[in-house]
Amino acid sequence: MNILRNFVAGIFSATLAFTCVAGEYPEREIRLLVPFAPGGAADIMARIIAEPLGRALGQTVLVENRSGAGGLIGATETMKAAPDGYSLGLATASTTAAVPALNPKAGYNPTTDFTAITGIAATANVLAVHPSFPATTYAQFLEEVKRRPGKYAYASSGQGTILHLQMELYKSLSGTYIVHVPYRGSGPALNDVIAGQVPIIFDNIPSALPFIKELRLVPLLVASPQRMAAMPNVPTFNEAGLEAVNRMAYYGVVGPRNIPKDVVDKLHAAIAKVLGDPAVRKRIEDTGSVVLASSPRDFSAQIKSEFELHQKVVKDRKLALN
């Protein structure tokens, strides 16, 4: 009997010890996967939070870029990862709304196939041109592209991304025809526009703003609730009568579905702590973005709302992948 009692007690102790050890998240490096190439706004946001988040969690947070298919490749890899909190994804309005809304074969549902952890920030988008473009104001731009349909092309962060979808919506509303040139992220797209290979870009402010300040891009319209302090002379899409295009983009952190609640809570608390750091907030705000720090529930609701909105836009405007 004593032998049996000791045996049972030993099993119980071992199980308890294992449970305690297994619950000490995180025990190793965490991967934060960015579904776009380096240099774009999503990459910038991931790298702003990665190092301080690693300090808050006591483990390295490694940023990895997995670009392609408008963010679909990286988002799918995040979806298929083990739900243990060690493989996270940088979520954007592209990967959680525009891409699956525009592409019925995306292979995932953003409202059910991910665990929402937190919204990081929201940012404006900008319609801009290379300085050689024969227009410096939106009125001049509109006149030029309407006069020469099909002559000009615009660069985007990829097929089916929020930037692609919003520009296609703009074309539909404005009655213009501008050729789409998709890239593997905003970084490569910007490189070619700055080099004069493509004359027009629709991009997120965090990646475009440095080039605007250097006068290597000319901003024409901004998708923002009001004019931006960094570009006070640039009107909003609202002012141009294009309210439907006047939407800010968001960035956040998600993981595969079914991450345990205690892990989600620990990640959310750590990211909230990071976003509460004045130095981190300043870095984000200096990109022209607004810090969100939303709860998992609120970020999940935001993803759902944005996805449903873009499904409606795609249906109403009869938008489709080329």
Steps between C-alpha positions, in 0.01 A plus 500: 500500500784739589669417171179578310447821700856613429462413133179704470656789693801491271281519191302788650817691588648445155177614335483809720863582426443460127189720513687773682793489260273488194311803630811718518445670166716606328790261533664565165524741210178636350461555126305801373433439131449802272311403181672766289852588390731716717459876478121521497271633772419155641871421531563836666229436762627150575856621553390789723337263750716186467799592714308660790248214489785254533622685808148500649463125445857403587555330163618615158225598256639434154344679201485292184375618159296262288375701201292409199143483369399825667582365847315173443811281532603644836145507637448136402824399671386673818162325480665157468747547788468316830265690737759530776581871485844455345393579142315829464411712199491872429140550390401776260181622338632325188545153647193504724255684274591596143678183386239248621216731387641535149630145468242229580778241469715662767469186713417662833226695674652788700216496752537131595849380405707736716528591866486877532747629759508878461478789258826695493428809293291657226649704221397714207561410136624738234468538123834632377698544179862521390621863472526458121123441472330791318287597801565640845138522620217251500295708255789495252551127558135418435498706182818329373398139565153558356651656190737205450319183616730197521820700455595505867559221750489483879700281735344319796617267776348203317204345326195507724652716774312784664704746295409322176132474594477863611667624182266290289211649696643846431519423127139381501375811679709747300444341160871463429706221346847453651694175453576298813859381566506273810813443712591273791453784748514877531879502530566366147212705360640820648847422366372493143284810539788695653717384212241623251418154364132536596351850534220450757464324834225447756681425826487507878633817660770333718694375198423794266546794739883501508508530118233771510711699748803456273292631203550171316124444496224755442190431714164578341230358731507342845254248648465648846222644719662842459802652331828383648731736687794367298319587173262789579454597135394151388121455493323185618306267274190634675579848376529361148153345527638147540380409849501124433878506447564708811579206730800453727682166502576305818782277626477246778621167629323169447582134532344177379159423649470326838798658675434445872341796675778531758756534219284756319459697822875498565578612145235772508623633835860507376411680175279747690797572727721558196245730336472694825871584488532868395805423285315227308188713464709783359662270243157385385350850499802634309396273212169687479312222680272486803565247780206262561598248772160334467381195692482157331121531489507849349764406244301193402192720453702745289622218274143372457366847421775576247465163329124537462541855371745393231284205402225755434736729308614211281142395432359849442788612277534161328872498574702191413859380479656550159 
